[in-house]
Amino acid sequence: MIPRVFDVVLAGLSVDSETREVIIGDLVEEQAEFAATLGQSFANRWLISQVLRSLPLLTHQRLRAGGPPVMMKAVGAGLVALLTMLVVSSASAAVFFAAFSEEALVRFAIFAFAIDLGYGVIGGYLAARLARVAPLVSSLSCGILAVVFTVVASGGAVPEWYALALQILLIPAAMTGGWLRARRLVTQR
Amino acid sequence: MFCIVKLMTSRSIGEFELAVLLCVNSLGDDAYGASVRRAVSQRLNRDCSVGAVYTTLQRLEDKGLVKSWTSDPTPVRGGRSRRCFAMTGAGNQAIRGAQTTVRRLWSDHGLRWSGSQ
């Protein structure tokens, strides 16, 4: 389970498949050794600690190796994905406003909220797909840009909790989209 | 001259890089990610992460101090390959250079160098 999750995260950082294979192979080998000598629970804790401590270093290395082009691609793809989602969500909002009264829309705000989160996931996936490098970084940039947009543009008839909850959950939603893209890259290998 | 200075700067190594390089050298044919991590952890007396070891090995390879190749997949690793490492001639020079630097620093302080010659 943990090696598979780590594999997807590394794919999300554009670590090549060969490097992922040798890193995860090393972890699996050492985990098995620890499980045989010190017990399965120690081995699992060791593995989780290794993954958590390795991620920041590997992320830093990938971004540094890619340099500004990777960051520019990630932010550019995030921006294009956000603009696409804004067009789609504006169109769907126009349809809702035409079909329902404002009171009805406020009553079904939770439904509209779920749709907006869905757009967040699709936006994250789209950003990851467009950038072609570091899917998780691209979807993160899309999520951050979306939060900035909701901070700047929130208001109107929506309840107060709506904008706040959206600002909290948009980044995880966009990262979920990036995660789905990274998982697809792993299974395509 | 600037090219030489740049070359010297790019070949200079830090403490952790030196530890990894020495472990690759001492492990010989058995130097791969997990064995290097274990050896470095033992020598530095702390549990090093696989990420720290791999990023360092990658840096050393970029500097031309180690070379790597991928082995055949093994069942103990769930059918995954190993990346094996070996020190290059430049790596050997870097170790000697680091040793000379440390010796000089010790002698500058008027203390006796007790490292192996």
HADDOCK unambig.tbl for C-alpha pairs under 7 A between the chains (distance, minus, plus):
assign (segid A and resid 21 and name CA) (segid B and resid 80 and name CA) 6.07 0.50 0.50
assign (segid A and resid 21 and name CA) (segid B and resid 81 and name CA) 6.81 0.50 0.50
assign (segid A and resid 22 and name CA) (segid B and resid 80 and name CA) 6.61 0.50 0.50
assign (segid A and resid 22 and name CA) (segid B and resid 81 and name CA) 5.72 0.50 0.50
assign (segid A and resid 22 and name CA) (segid B and resid 82 and name CA) 5.32 0.50 0.50
assign (segid A and resid 22 and name CA) (segid B and resid 83 and name CA) 6.08 0.50 0.50
assign (segid A and resid 25 and name CA) (segid B and resid 77 and name CA) 4.98 0.50 0.50
assign (segid A and resid 25 and name CA) (segid B and resid 80 and name CA) 5.45 0.50 0.50
assign (segid A and resid 25 and name CA) (segid B and resid 81 and name CA) 6.84 0.50 0.50
assign (segid A and resid 26 and name CA) (segid B and resid 33 and name CA) 6.37 0.50 0.50
assign (segid A and resid 26 and name CA) (segid B and resid 34 and name CA) 5.11 0.50 0.50
assign (segid A and resid 28 and name CA) (segid B and resid 77 and name CA) 5.89 0.50 0.50
assign (segid A and resid 29 and name CA) (segid B and resid 76 and name CA) 6.26 0.50 0.50
assign (segid A and resid 29 and name CA) (segid B and resid 77 and name CA) 5.12 0.50 0.50
assign (segid A and resid 50 and name CA) (segid B and resid 49 and name CA) 5.45 0.50 0.50
assign (segid A and resid 50 and name CA) (segid B and resid 50 and name CA) 6.61 0.50 0.50
assign (segid A and resid 53 and name CA) (segid B and resid 49 and name CA) 6.29 0.50 0.50
assign (segid A and resid 54 and name CA) (segid B and resid 49 and name CA) 5.87 0.50 0.50
assign (segid A and resid 54 and name CA) (segid B and resid 50 and name CA) 6.26 0.50 0.50
assign (segid A and resid 54 and name CA) (segid B and resid 51 and name CA) 4.06 0.50 0.50
assign (segid A and resid 54 and name CA) (segid B and resid 52 and name CA) 6.48 0.50 0.50
assign (segid A and resid 55 and name CA) (segid B and resid 51 and name CA) 6.93 0.50 0.50
assign (segid A and resid 57 and name CA) (segid B and resid 51 and name CA) 6.05 0.50 0.50
assign (segid A and resid 57 and name CA) (segid B and resid 52 and name CA) 6.47 0.50 0.50
assign (segid A and resid 58 and name CA) (segid B and resid 51 and name CA) 5.96 0.50 0.50
assign (segid A and resid 58 and name CA) (segid B and resid 55 and name CA) 6.79 0.50 0.50
assign (segid A and resid 61 and name CA) (segid B and resid 55 and name CA) 6.77 0.50 0.50
